[in-house]
Amino acid sequence: MPPLYARDLSLAVVLVVSLLIWRVMETTVDIRSRLRLRAGAQREDRGSLLVVAILVTLGAFLGAVVAFKVPGAVITTSVVGRETLFWLGILLIYAGMAFRLYAIHTLGAYFTTTVAVAPEQVVVETGPYRLIRHPAYTGLLTTLFGFGLTCTNWLTLLIVMSCALIAIGYRIHVEERALRERLGQPYQAYMRRTKRLIPFVL
């Protein structure tokens, strides 16, 4: 059974507009980040930005294709249930974007889309950073999970999230290595009392 948006133009428009808004937001964040990258900041990205871009794009593309090619993996055959999942997915897309922007705003001038540590950088422990170290990635994963739900297909959800988690996992490894080296003991202590992505869990 193909996704609902394949049969309902209004749902397709809602999804496409939501994804376009997400893409514009991410592009704007990236441009602003590059413009305000502080002089003297040590770049240690190790290709992680490219890995995230490729795997997230690949996961979303393959996931969308699978939703059409493997209709037997549909999460539920009930029309009402599928509509509920679609709208829950749309809600999560926007919730993820909002949480990501909140995290970026909280980090302020220290936020960069490439892994870079400014000479005067300190450990930020306000807002969402009180409980998790990478809330911006939590927001991204929430948005991607929402997209997966809009397809109402188990295999799509698995592909989208697997690609995203592999990419984000590598990114976090690179980022935390750089922060441990540059910020030293304060960041190591912060790591011991926080989780990476989900408060008290992961």
VENJOTA-V573912 format. One record per residue. RES is the residue in one letter. PSI is psi in degrees with one decimal (* if undefined). OMEGA is omega in whole degrees, 0 to 359 (999 if undefined). Layout:
# VENJOTA-V573912
{{RES;PSI;OMEGA} {RES;PSI;OMEGA}}
This chain:
# VENJOTA-V573912
{{M;115.5;183} {P;164.2;179} {P;151.7;180} {L;-35.7;183} {Y;-11.9;176} {A;-21.2;182} {R;-15.9;184} {D;108.8;184} {L;-37.2;182} {S;-39.2;178} {L;-38.0;178} {A;-41.3;179} {V;-43.4;179} {V;-45.7;181} {L;-46.9;181} {V;-44.2;179} {V;-41.0;179} {S;-43.1;180} {L;-35.0;177} {L;-41.8;177} {I;-42.8;178} {W;-45.0;182} {R;-41.6;178} {V;-42.0;179} {M;-47.4;182} {E;-39.0;179} {T;-42.2;179} {T;-44.3;178} {V;-43.0;181} {D;-44.4;180} {I;-46.9;180} {R;-38.1;179} {S;-44.1;182} {R;-34.8;181} {L;-31.7;184} {R;11.9;177} {L;121.8;188} {R;144.6;177} {A;136.2;179} {G;-4.5;180} {A;134.7;181} {Q;113.8;179} {R;124.9;181} {E;48.0;188} {D;-32.2;179} {R;34.8;177} {G;9.5;185} {S;-33.3;178} {L;-41.6;178} {L;-40.6;178} {V;-45.4;179} {V;-47.0;182} {A;-45.1;183} {I;-49.3;184} {L;-37.6;178} {V;-44.8;179} {T;-45.4;180} {L;-44.3;180} {G;-43.8;180} {A;-41.6;180} {F;-51.0;180} {L;-38.4;179} {G;-42.4;179} {A;-40.5;179} {V;-45.0;181} {V;-34.8;180} {A;-31.2;178} {F;-36.9;186} {K;-25.3;181} {V;66.6;182} {P;-18.6;180} {G;-14.1;180} {A;15.8;180} {V;140.3;183} {I;-41.0;177} {T;145.9;180} {T;-9.3;179} {S;128.8;179} {V;-43.4;180} {V;-42.8;179} {G;-39.5;180} {R;-38.3;177} {E;-40.9;178} {T;-44.6;178} {L;-39.4;179} {F;-50.2;183} {W;-31.3;174} {L;-40.3;177} {G;-44.2;178} {I;-43.0;178} {L;-43.1;180} {L;-32.6;176} {I;-48.1;181} {Y;-36.0;178} {A;-41.2;178} {G;-42.9;178} {M;-43.8;182} {A;-42.9;181} {F;-38.2;178} {R;-44.3;179} {L;-37.3;177} {Y;-44.6;179} {A;-42.7;180} {I;-43.8;179} {H;-40.4;180} {T;-40.4;180} {L;-26.3;175} {G;-131.8;185} {A;-14.9;180} {Y;-9.7;180} {F;132.0;175} {T;146.9;178} {T;-19.8;170} {T;147.5;180} {V;113.7;181} {A;137.2;181} {V;121.3;180} {A;150.4;182} {P;-36.7;183} {E;12.4;185} {Q;143.9;178} {V;168.5;178} {V;122.7;179} {V;126.0;182} {E;27.1;179} {T;169.0;179} {G;-136.3;182} {P;-16.7;181} {Y;-6.4;176} {R;-31.4;185} {L;-31.1;181} {I;149.7;185} {R;-22.1;185} {H;60.2;182} {P;-27.3;178} {A;-35.4;178} {Y;-32.5;175} {T;-42.8;178} {G;-42.8;179} {L;-45.0;180} {L;-35.3;177} {T;-43.2;177} {T;-44.5;180} {L;-37.4;176} {F;-40.1;177} {G;-43.2;177} {F;-44.1;179} {G;-40.2;179} {L;-34.5;182} {T;-22.7;179} {C;-12.6;179} {T;46.4;182} {N;124.6;182} {W;-43.2;183} {L;-39.0;176} {T;-47.7;180} {L;-41.4;180} {L;-45.2;181} {I;-48.5;182} {V;-48.1;185} {M;-33.2;179} {S;-47.9;178} {C;-43.1;181} {A;-43.2;182} {L;-36.3;176} {I;-46.7;181} {A;-48.8;182} {I;-35.8;178} {G;-44.2;178} {Y;-43.6;180} {R;-44.9;180} {I;-40.0;178} {H;-47.1;180} {V;-45.7;184} {E;-45.0;183} {E;-32.0;176} {R;-45.2;180} {A;-42.7;182} {L;-37.0;177} {R;-41.3;182} {E;-39.5;186} {R;-37.0;184} {L;-15.7;173} {G;-140.2;187} {Q;-41.8;180} {P;-39.9;180} {Y;-36.0;178} {Q;-39.0;177} {A;-39.2;177} {Y;-40.2;179} {M;-36.6;183} {R;-26.5;183} {R;10.0;179} {T;166.2;174} {K;166.6;182} {R;-53.3;192} {L;-33.0;183} {I;122.4;182} {P;130.6;175} {F;1.5;184} {V;-61.8;189} {L;*;999}}
